[in-house]
Amino acid sequence: MLTEEWYELEGWTQDICGIISIFTNLFLMYLILTKSPVALGSYKWLMMFTTCFELAYALVNLIAGSSVRTFGSAWIVFQKSRYCHEITLFLIVVYCACFGFSLAIIACHFVYRYGAVELDFRKKYLIGYKQLLLYVFPFFISIIWGIICWVYCGETPQRTDYLRNKMMDNYHLKIEDVGYVSSYYWPVDENGQVYPDFDSFFGTSLMWVIVGISVGSVLYFGIGCYTWISKKLESMSSQSDAIKSLQKQLFNALVVQSAIPFILMYVPIGMAFVFPMLNIELNLKYPFISLTVAIYPAIDPLPSILIIASYRKACIDMIRSLKCWGDKGKVTANNTRVDSIVMFTIDA
């Protein structure tokens, strides 16, 4: 498959996954508002906050879905200009900022879940207005990520010259017809000597710091939460079996929800950073990074829907209701046909 055809496939995938994501997140939003157990407490609102973000991210994918590609010692996130060039650049930065938001919101979930079982931590850091930090922090990180992309990964004559032939050879696109953010780690000077580009390395280093904070928080609080749930919670007689079961359900859903972006977003994006930094040509025949990033918001609500018992039961009840309604329709139709036959026979 030609890269140009793959680019079209990416566009279709982003549109389809964006539509699916809207439906799955709206459905999860309905379940959170109407089917959440009382024991869920204020965590319900953090789940709602995350669902609203993923709904917004789905809309961003539909409007500003971009392609991610590596060329030698450079990576590029680009979009064919459908608006004026400045608006296209802004939409790409928003698209990238959503990635930073997702890094932060996952870490916030693990912080909250740890506080739900470790009471001393909760009293010290998550009581009252302090809990608002869980909602503010993702916005802060996304803004920082967007600024990094705008300032250190923006368009430059040097990057444009390097990418010009790459875009034409692979996508039949003029570089002037696309908006992009990019890092070009090892440019060549006038004497043919390779040298490190400060902006590219510094900007990416800041991104790695954010990724490290997110991954470190997930590991630290995730392990701490698992320790409490698997050991201490079982011995606490003050906690009801229902609350213990809910804690396990929430943690299992959180683990699966963390595995999804790790596989679909962090690993692919990490590859897009690491290989160009090492000046290694990734040379993927089918660049899959944009596809995995598009799939993420479409399937991320599923662990919560399928693992949390009250949500799963609501889904099963809805499916049974639809099935019964369908069966009832068939029975009614059959009865109508029988009655018609009987009436026809009597009339005859």
Number of C-alpha atoms within 10 A of each C-alpha: 7 10 15 16 12 17 19 12 13 23 19 14 20 28 19 16 22 28 17 17 27 21 15 22 27 17 15 22 20 14 19 21 12 11 16 16 17 9 12 15 11 11 15 16 14 19 18 18 15 22 23 17 19 26 23 18 27 28 17 19 26 20 16 25 28 28 23 23 21 25 21 18 21 25 25 21 22 22 20 19 17 13 11 10 16 10 13 20 23 16 22 26 25 22 21 24 23 25 20 24 24 22 26 26 24 20 24 22 23 25 23 22 21 24 21 18 20 17 12 11 15 18 12 10 16 19 12 8 8 13 15 12 14 18 17 12 16 24 19 15 21 24 19 18 23 24 18 22 26 21 12 20 26 19 17 13 8 12 20 17 11 16 20 14 15 18 18 13 13 14 16 12 16 15 19 12 13 16 26 30 23 24 28 28 26 21 16 14 10 6 6 8 9 12 11 13 14 14 17 21 19 15 19 21 13 14 18 14 11 19 17 13 15 20 18 13 19 21 14 14 20 20 14 18 23 18 14 14 20 11 10 12 21 13 10 10 8 7 11 12 12 11 15 15 14 19 21 19 18 18 22 17 20 20 15 16 19 20 14 19 23 17 14 20 22 20 13 19 20 13 15 21 22 15 18 21 21 12 15 14 13 17 11 10 10 12 18 16 21 23 22 20 25 28 22 23 28 24 17 21 23 17 20 23 22 17 20 21 18 18 21 18 15 16 16 13 12 12 12 12 12 12 12 12 12 12 12 12 12 12 12 12 12 12 12 12 12 12 12 12 12 12 11 10 9 8 7 6
